[in-house]
Amino acid sequence: MNIKLRLTLLNALEFAVWGAYLTSMGTYLAGAGLATSIGWFYSVQGVVSIFMPALMGIVADRWMEGQRVLSLCHLLAGVFMLGASAYAYSAADAVQFGPLFTLYTLSVAFYMPTIALGYSVAYAALEGAGLDSVKAFPPIRVWGTVGFIITMWAVDLLGLQRTPGQWAVSGALSLMLAAYALTMPRMPIKHDGTQQKTLAQALGLDAFKLFLNPRMAMFFVFAMLLGVCLQITNGFANPYITSFGDMPAYADTFGVQHANILISLSQMSETLCILLIPFFLSRLGIKRVVLIALVAWTLRFAFFGAGNPGGGVWLFVLSMLVYGVAFDFFNISGSLFVNQETDESIRSSAQGLFMMMTNGLGAFIGTQAAQQVINHYVNYPQQAGATPEQVIAGWQTCWYIFAVYAAVVAVLFALLFKEKAAKA
C-alpha cells in the first residue's frame, strides 16, 4: 500500500481514539455527579503530558523503534480505557471518583505520548520515501480529524454521550491501532557509538538544550501559554450547550439534543485549515501563523459567550469555524516548526518536549484555572438552587474571561517573539 495511504489510516485511527470521548466526557461526568471534577479529568491529560511524551520520545530515540513504542502505548491505553468503561457501567449511579479517575489516568498516560510518536513515525516514513514532510504531512493529518469527527458522530448518534460507552469505543479503537502500528515502516534507532556520551545524552535529554536557544526557549514558553486554551472547550463546551436544555425555549433545539454533532463543526473546520498550513507557514512564517491562531482563540471564546442554541446559534457556528484556525495554526504548524528547527537525532524527544509544554503544562494550568473560574461563576442548579438563566449568565462570563486571556497572550507574543533573520 502507498505510504501516504498507510499513514492516512494511522492518523485516522489515532484521533478517532480521542474523538470518542474528548468532547462528550464532561456531559457524562456532570450527569454522574462529578461536575466539579470535570477539570481534573481533562487536566490530568496535561499532567501526564508533562513527562510521558518526553519519556516515550526518549525510548523511541534511543532504545526501541518508534512504531513499536507507538504500538505498546496504544495497547496499554486501550486496556485501561476499557477498564474505566467497565467500572463505570458496573458502578452505575454509585460511581466513585477515585477508581474511575485512576483507570482513566492510566489510559491517558499511555495515550498522550502517541500523538507525538505518531508524528515522528509519519515524518520518518515520509522522509524515508523521499517526500517533503511539510508539504506531504498536512493532507495526511487531515484524516486524523476526519477520524475524530466520525467517532464524535458515532457516540452522539448511538446515544453514548451521557454514558461510559464512549470510553469503550475509544478503548477498542486503541487496541486496533496497537496492532496496526506494527505494520508501519521501521523507524531506526539513532545509535552513536563513536564517542562517549554524557548521562544527559544517554537518557536522550538533549532536547532540553533547546531552551538554551533564546528564540526556541521563547517559542516553548508561548507554547505553554497557548496550551492553556487547548482543553477548555473540549472539557466545557458540551456541558455548556446542554445546560441550555433547562430553559424551555432551547430544550428542543438541535444543539441541545446533539451537542456533539454541533461541536464537530470545529473538527470539520480543522480539515480545511490543515490544508492551508503549508501555504501560510511558507509565506508568513511561524510568528504570523501563531498570531493568527491566538486571534482565532480569542474569537472562539467570545463567540461562545455571545451565542445560544436558538436564534444565536450562528455565533456558535462561527466559534466552531474559527476553531480550525485556532487549533491547527499552532499545533500542527508548531510541530512542523520544531521538526525543522531540531537535529534529526533528537526529533522524537523534541516533539515530546513540544507536547509537554502545550498538552502538558499549558493544558493542565488552563483546565484547572478554567474549572476554578467555572466553579466561581456557574452555580449548578442541583448545588445552589440557581435558575437556568443564572447558570447561563455565569457560563457566558467565563467564556469572556477566557477570550480576554487569549487576547493578552496574542499581544505579548507579537511584542516578544522574534522571527528568525532571513539569510542574505
C-alpha positions in Angstrom: 0.0 0.0 0.0 1.2 3.5 -0.8 2.9 5.1 2.3 0.6 8.1 2.2 -2.4 5.8 2.4 -0.9 3.8 5.3 -0.1 7.0 7.2 -3.6 8.3 6.5 -5.2 5.3 8.2 -2.7 5.6 11.1 -3.8 9.2 11.7 -7.5 8.4 11.3 -7.3 5.8 14.0 -5.0 7.9 16.2 -7.5 10.7 16.6 -10.6 8.5 16.4 -9.5 7.1 19.7 -9.5 10.6 21.2 -12.7 11.8 19.5 -14.8 9.1 21.1 -14.8 10.8 24.4 -12.9 14.1 24.4 -15.8 16.5 23.7 -18.6 14.5 25.4 -16.9 13.2 28.6 -17.8 16.3 30.5 -21.5 15.7 30.0 -21.3 12.2 31.3 -19.3 13.3 34.3 -21.8 16.1 35.1 -24.7 13.6 34.9 -22.8 11.1 37.2 -22.5 13.8 39.9 -18.9 14.6 39.1 -19.5 18.1 37.6 -16.9 19.8 39.8 -14.3 17.2 38.9 -14.5 17.7 35.1 -11.4 19.8 35.2 -9.4 17.0 36.7 -10.3 14.5 34.0 -9.1 17.0 31.4 -6.2 18.5 33.2 -4.7 15.0 34.0 -4.0 14.8 30.3 -1.8 17.8 30.9 -0.1 16.2 33.9 0.9 13.1 32.1 1.9 15.1 29.1 4.5 16.9 31.2 6.6 13.7 31.3 5.2 10.8 29.3 5.6 12.1 25.7 9.2 13.1 26.6 9.9 9.8 28.1 8.4 7.8 25.3 10.2 10.0 22.8 13.5 9.2 24.5 12.7 5.5 24.3 11.9 5.9 20.6 15.1 7.8 20.0 17.4 5.6 22.0 16.2 2.1 22.7 13.1 0.9 20.8 11.9 1.6 17.3 9.2 4.3 17.2 6.5 2.2 15.6 6.9 -0.4 18.4 6.7 2.2 21.1 3.5 3.6 19.5 2.0 0.1 19.5 2.9 -0.7 23.1 1.4 2.7 24.3 -1.9 2.1 22.5 -2.1 -1.5 23.8 -1.9 -0.2 27.4 -4.1 2.8 26.8 -6.8 0.6 25.3 -6.8 -1.9 28.2 -7.1 0.8 30.9 -9.8 2.7 28.9 -11.9 -0.4 28.6 -11.4 -0.9 32.3 -12.7 2.6 33.1 -15.8 1.9 31.0 -16.4 -1.4 32.6 -16.1 0.1 36.1 -18.4 3.0 35.3 -21.1 0.6 33.9 -20.8 -1.7 36.9 -21.0 1.1 39.5 -23.9 2.8 37.7 -25.3 5.6 39.9 -22.7 4.8 42.6 -19.6 5.6 40.5 -16.8 6.9 42.7 -14.2 9.5 41.6 -11.1 7.5 42.8 -11.4 4.2 40.9 -12.7 5.9 37.7 -10.1 8.6 37.7 -7.3 6.1 38.3 -8.2 3.9 35.4 -8.8 6.9 33.2 -5.5 8.4 34.2 -3.5 5.3 33.4 -5.1 5.2 30.0 -4.4 8.8 29.0 -0.9 8.4 30.4 -0.1 6.0 27.6 -2.3 7.7 25.0 -0.9 11.2 25.2 2.7 10.1 24.0 1.2 8.5 20.9 0.3 11.9 19.3 4.0 13.0 19.2 5.1 9.4 18.4 2.7 9.2 15.5 4.0 12.5 14.1 7.6 11.2 14.4 6.7 7.9 12.8 5.0 9.8 9.9 7.8 12.3 9.4 10.4 9.4 9.3 8.3 7.4 6.9 7.8 10.3 4.6 11.4 11.4 4.6 12.5 7.8 4.1 10.3 7.8 1.0 12.0 10.9 -0.3 9.0 13.2 0.4 8.9 16.7 1.9 7.1 16.3 5.3 6.0 20.0 5.3 4.0 19.5 2.1 3.1 15.8 2.4 2.0 15.6 6.1 -0.8 18.2 6.4 -3.1 16.4 3.9 -2.4 13.1 5.8 -3.1 14.8 9.1 -6.5 15.9 7.8 -7.7 12.4 8.0 -6.9 12.3 11.7 -9.5 15.0 12.1 -11.9 13.0 10.0 -11.4 10.0 12.3 -12.1 12.3 15.3 -15.3 13.5 13.7 -16.5 10.0 12.8 -16.3 8.8 16.4 -17.9 12.1 17.7 -20.9 11.5 15.5 -21.0 7.8 16.3 -21.0 8.4 20.0 -23.7 11.1 19.6 -26.0 9.0 17.3 -25.6 5.9 19.3 -26.7 7.7 22.4 -23.4 7.3 24.3 -22.7 11.0 25.1 -24.1 10.6 28.6 -22.7 7.1 29.2 -19.3 5.4 29.8 -19.9 3.6 26.5 -17.8 6.4 24.8 -14.8 5.1 26.7 -15.5 1.5 25.4 -15.4 2.8 21.8 -12.1 4.6 22.5 -10.5 1.5 24.1 -11.5 -0.8 21.3 -10.1 1.5 18.7 -6.8 1.9 20.7 -6.3 -1.9 20.6 -6.9 -1.9 16.8 -4.3 0.8 16.4 -1.8 -1.1 18.6 -1.9 -3.9 16.1 -1.8 -1.6 13.0 1.2 0.4 14.3 3.4 -2.7 14.0 2.9 -2.6 10.2 4.4 0.9 9.9 7.9 1.3 8.3 10.7 0.7 10.8 11.9 3.9 12.5 15.7 3.3 13.0 17.1 4.0 16.5 19.7 6.7 16.4 22.9 5.0 17.6 26.1 7.0 18.1 28.8 4.7 19.4 31.7 6.7 18.1 32.0 8.8 21.1 31.4 8.6 24.9 28.1 10.1 25.9 27.2 12.2 28.9 24.5 11.0 31.1 22.1 13.5 29.6 22.9 12.3 26.1 22.4 8.6 27.2 19.0 9.5 28.5 18.0 11.4 25.4 17.7 14.7 27.3 19.5 16.6 24.6 16.2 18.2 23.5 16.1 20.3 26.7 19.2 22.1 25.4 16.8 23.8 23.0 16.0 26.1 26.0 19.5 27.5 25.7 18.5 29.0 22.3 16.6 32.2 23.3 14.3 32.0 20.3 13.4 28.4 20.9 13.0 29.0 24.6 10.6 31.9 23.9 8.7 29.7 21.5 8.3 26.9 24.1 7.2 29.4 26.7 4.4 30.7 24.4 3.6 27.1 23.5 2.7 26.6 27.2 0.7 29.9 27.4 -1.2 29.0 24.2 -1.6 25.4 25.5 -3.8 26.9 28.3 -6.5 27.3 25.7 -6.4 23.8 24.3 -8.7 21.8 26.5 -11.1 24.4 27.7 -13.8 24.0 25.0 -13.2 20.2 24.9 -14.0 19.9 28.5 -16.7 22.5 29.0 -18.4 23.2 25.6 -20.7 20.2 25.7 -21.9 20.8 29.3 -22.4 24.5 28.5 -24.5 23.8 25.4 -26.6 21.1 27.0 -27.2 23.3 30.0 -29.5 25.4 27.8 -31.8 22.4 27.8 -33.1 23.5 31.3 -34.7 26.5 29.6 -37.9 25.7 27.7 -37.1 28.0 24.8 -34.0 25.9 24.0 -34.8 22.4 25.2 -35.7 21.0 21.8 -33.1 22.8 19.7 -30.7 20.7 17.7 -27.7 22.0 19.6 -29.0 20.8 23.0 -30.2 17.5 21.6 -27.0 16.8 19.6 -24.3 18.9 21.1 -21.5 16.6 19.9 -22.6 17.0 16.2 -22.7 20.8 16.6 -19.3 20.8 18.2 -18.0 18.6 15.4 -18.1 21.6 13.1 -14.9 22.6 14.9 -13.2 19.5 13.7 -14.7 19.9 10.2 -13.1 23.4 10.1 -9.8 21.7 11.1 -9.9 19.5 8.0 -9.8 22.6 5.8 -7.4 24.6 7.9 -4.8 21.9 8.0 -4.5 22.1 4.2 -3.8 25.8 4.4 -0.8 25.3 6.7 1.9 24.8 4.0 0.8 28.0 2.2 0.6 30.2 5.3 3.7 28.8 7.0 5.9 29.2 4.0 4.7 32.7 3.2 4.0 34.2 6.5 6.5 32.4 8.9 5.8 30.9 12.3 5.3 34.2 14.1 2.4 35.5 11.9 0.8 32.0 11.8 0.8 31.7 15.6 -0.6 35.3 15.9 -3.5 34.2 13.6 -4.1 31.3 15.9 -4.2 33.4 19.0 -6.7 35.9 17.4 -8.8 32.9 16.5 -8.7 31.6 20.1 -10.0 35.0 21.2 -12.9 34.8 18.8 -13.5 31.2 19.6 -14.2 32.0 23.3 -16.0 35.3 22.6 -18.5 33.8 20.1 -19.2 31.0 22.7 -20.1 33.6 25.3 -22.4 35.5 22.9 -24.2 32.6 21.3 -27.1 30.3 22.2 -28.7 27.2 20.6 -31.7 29.2 19.3 -31.5 32.5 17.5 -27.9 32.9 18.4 -26.8 29.5 17.1 -24.9 31.3 14.2 -22.5 32.6 16.8 -21.9 29.0 18.0 -21.3 28.1 14.4 -18.8 30.9 13.9 -17.0 29.8 17.1 -16.7 26.2 15.6 -15.4 27.5 12.3 -12.6 29.6 13.8 -11.5 26.7 15.9 -9.8 25.1 13.0 -7.5 28.1 12.6 -7.0 28.4 16.4 -6.0 24.7 16.8 -4.2 23.8 13.6 -2.3 27.1 13.0 -0.5 26.5 16.3 -0.5 22.7 17.0 0.4 21.4 13.5 2.5 24.4 12.5 4.3 24.3 15.8 5.1 20.6 15.4 6.4 21.2 11.9 8.4 24.1 13.1 10.0 22.1 15.9 10.8 19.3 13.4 12.6 21.7 11.1 14.5 23.5 13.8 15.9 20.4 15.6 18.6 17.9 14.8 17.5 14.5 13.4 18.9 12.7 16.4 16.6 14.4 18.9 13.4 14.9 16.9 11.3 12.5 18.8 12.5 14.0 22.1 11.9 17.5 20.8 8.3 16.6 19.7 7.8 15.1 23.2 9.1 18.4 24.7 6.6 20.4 22.5 3.8 18.2 23.7 4.9 18.6 27.3 4.7 22.4 27.0 1.4 22.5 25.1 -0.7 19.5 26.1 1.3 19.1 29.4 2.0 22.2 31.4 -0.3 24.5 29.4 -3.3 22.3 29.3 -3.0 21.4 33.0 -2.8 25.0 34.1 -5.6 26.1 31.6 -8.0 23.3 32.6 -7.5 23.8 36.3 -7.8 27.5 36.1 -10.9 27.2 33.9 -12.5 24.8 36.4 -12.0 27.3 39.2 -13.5 30.2 37.1 -16.5 28.0 36.2 -16.9 26.8 39.8 -17.0 30.5 40.8 -19.4 31.9 38.2 -21.5 28.9 37.3 -23.9 27.8 40.0 -25.1 24.3 39.1 -28.9 24.1 39.9 -28.6 20.9 41.9 -26.0 22.6 44.1 -27.1 26.1 44.7 -30.8 26.3 43.5 -29.8 28.8 40.8 -32.2 29.4 37.9 -31.3 28.2 34.4 -30.9 31.9 33.4 -28.3 32.5 36.2 -26.4 29.4 35.2 -26.2 30.5 31.5 -25.1 34.0 32.6 -22.4 32.5 34.7 -21.2 30.4 31.8 -21.1 33.5 29.5 -18.9 35.4 31.9 -16.5 32.5 31.9 -16.2 32.5 28.1 -15.5 36.2 28.0 -12.7 35.8 30.7 -11.1 33.1 28.5 -11.3 35.4 25.5 -9.5 38.2 27.3 -6.8 35.8 28.3 -6.2 34.8 24.7 -6.1 38.4 23.5 -3.4 39.3 26.1 -1.2 36.4 25.1 -1.5 37.5 21.5 -0.3 41.0 22.3 2.6 39.6 24.3 3.6 37.2 21.6 3.6 39.9 19.0 5.9 42.0 21.1 8.3 39.4 22.4 8.8 36.6 19.9 11.4 37.4 17.2 11.2 35.9 13.7 14.4 34.2 12.6 16.5 36.6 10.5 16.5 35.7 6.8 19.8 34.7 5.3 21.3 37.3 3.0 
